[in-house]
Amino acid sequence: MSNLFEKSINLGLGALVYSREKVEDLVEELVSKGEVAKKDARQLACEMVKRGEEQRDELKKLIRSQVEEALNQVNVAKKEDIVTKDEISHLVREQMIQVLSQQGIVKNDSSK
């Protein structure tokens, strides 16, 4: 098996980083060397690009899950756990109205 054909076969992880142009160039090179029939070239290129996209998606999922697991282990707050400035302002305003209402300074009109 020639070195060029081995490159194309071992493109499993390599397709992950190959651009469509590079894949097409590689397939054209295989065609010119006679290792792939011209009629099969387009299908081979599409399959290699598709395989690369699938591997890229799988790698993203794996990285995402590993990052989430690492963050959970170090107990870092997530975005949804953080109270925003507006939420704090709203809570403080409600508590101030409640305290002032209890002291009879302000009437608490909860019908608003």
Secondary structure by P-SEA (a helix, b strand, c coil): ccaaaaaaaacccccccccaaaaaaaaaaaaaaccccccaaaaaaaaaaaaaaaaaaaaaaaaaaaaaaaaaaaccccccccccaaaaaaaaaaaaaaaaaaaccccccccc
